[in-house]
Amino acid sequence: MVARSQPGPTLSALLTSAATRLLAPLAAPPRTTAATVGRLARPGRSLVLRDLREKVVEYHSNNPDPTGTTPTENDFATVKLEIFGPDGGRLGRTEGAGRMLYRDPADGHFTAYFGETITLDDGNVIQAGGLVDDARLTAGEFASFPAVVVRGPLRGAIGYRQFRPLVKESHTTYESAIVLYRK
């Protein structure tokens, strides 16, 4: 009788484990006492955009209700928006998609994943995405998720993206913020 060995981890599992070990320290924010924090005071190390307005220029969804008040587990939508600063000047655009993942049995809210590419007129291109409580977002609460500059002057900067619909305008205009820094 020949003893058979147990199958080892798959290549995918090994790559995921290696990526987690390598990326976590790189993506983790520095401690306040770290020398890298002092560098954030230098020009060009951070980007803080607040009080932004985003206007939908294109929207497609398999759910015919544009208000977001009747979600289903199969919802998928794509959206393009123009981004404007507090002074009304255009800062860039964003293009992304949202996908309902599941309904939480505890509160009945749908959890969705939103992912997007934000292209700023200053040359920075940002990838952002994360999980969102769709009911809270539709009610006007901010959704926040990680953002990383993947191309441009601040390449490698990390931070967050935040947005919420201006409910009275039926999801055609959003208030938002983008805060990024490079360690």
Secondary structure, 3 states (H helix, E strand, C coil): CCCCCCCCCCHHHHHHHHHHHHHHHHHCCCCCCCHHHHHHHCCCCEEEEEEEEEEEEEEEECCCCCCCCCCCCCCEEEEEEEEECCCCCEEEEEEEEEEEEEECCCCCCEEEEEEEEEEECCCCEEEEEEEEEHHHHHCCCCEEEEEEEEECCCCCCEEEEEEEECHHHCCCEEEEEEEEECC
